[in-house]
Amino acid sequence: MLRSLGIATVLSLTMCLGACSDPKETINLAQFDKQIRALNWFSAGSTNAVVEKVMPFDEAYLSRRHTLLENLDHTNLSLDNEHTYAYLQIQQRYPERYLIWPAQINVLESAVKHFSHEEIDAWLSLVKLKLKTGRESKILLSRIEKAQILSYLESTSYNSKAVRELARYLHNYNTRSGVGLSQHPNGKEWYQSKLNYYTGIVYAPHELADVLSQTTQKISEPIRFNWQANEELLSRPMALSLLGDKCKPVAGMNWRDLFINIRKTVSECGSLLNKEQLSIAATLAEVDIGVHMFAWSQQQAMHRLQSRLVIDEAQAYALLKNIVFFPATTLAYLPHFKHL
């Protein structure tokens, strides 16, 4: 059964809790946007010239982000922005405080432009410490995330003891057995919050998986997919890459989505995709939920991608990395799959 999102409940609780605390200075959406971009300077979508002098997910970052979310004035927020706000509040509870290097971003390459060697090395040491602490809570990198971060460390021109120590630690680091979110503590709930956000409705996972399976079974033969697996495309959700330059992205509040409202953008522009492009999106969505909710193995996911799409193994692996880095984003196309 489909159920309306409980956005109002989440927001009313959040604002009620805020109202019970000391009065705070509120900021409007334009101020929030400027400051959240400065805080997330490392995001590929941040075009803000200002850089807030904090490194990703250290204590100063977490405190600053919490303050920004608490101080945002909701008076004139659109329903879509309220939806995103509720989602961002929920995401604060999940494992990024332990996995503080977002694997889809070469943080090191960006940091050397803005931070001292001492600040960068302190953060690299913190990455190592947080990985050790996360293991105690059974929060671990996947093999894909580990390999990606190692590639940054081993290709950088920035050479320091902290770089070498983190690389050495990662070489001996035992990852979790799978690549999806469901293996984390509360990982299924974490992924469910993403499904709710990108689809705009609450769908039972098995029901959604059935819908996607029925959709992809309509694809009579493998679809040609001319996609070059370069690093620039790997830092961008395929939900957006599929649109190309067909439409103007709708601005959003989430740094992980390059400050683009993916669901709103796809809602406005998804109809511009042809049948083949929608078939690609449906295939990616099916593999996405398989990997993140039902613990499909890397081999199983790549086999499904190569059975539906005309791609080689390197392209299949690149697409799987995109699915790992940007969970549930292609589910934003769900309403458009009815046209297949």
WOKA-V956351 format. One record per helix or strand. SS is the DSSP state (hx for helix, st for strand). FROM is the first residue (numbers start at 1). LEN is the number of residues. If there is no record, write none. Layout:
# WOKA-V956351
ss->{SS;SS}
from->{FROM;FROM}
len->{LEN;LEN}
This chain:
# WOKA-V956351
ss->{st;hx;st;hx;hx;st;hx;hx;hx;hx;hx;hx;hx;hx;st;hx;st;hx;hx;st;hx;st;hx;hx;hx;st;hx;hx}
from->{3;7;27;29;59;72;79;95;107;117;143;161;181;187;202;205;223;231;238;251;255;260;262;275;298;309;313;329}
len->{1;13;1;11;13;1;13;3;5;20;13;11;3;13;1;12;2;4;4;1;3;1;11;18;11;2;13;11}
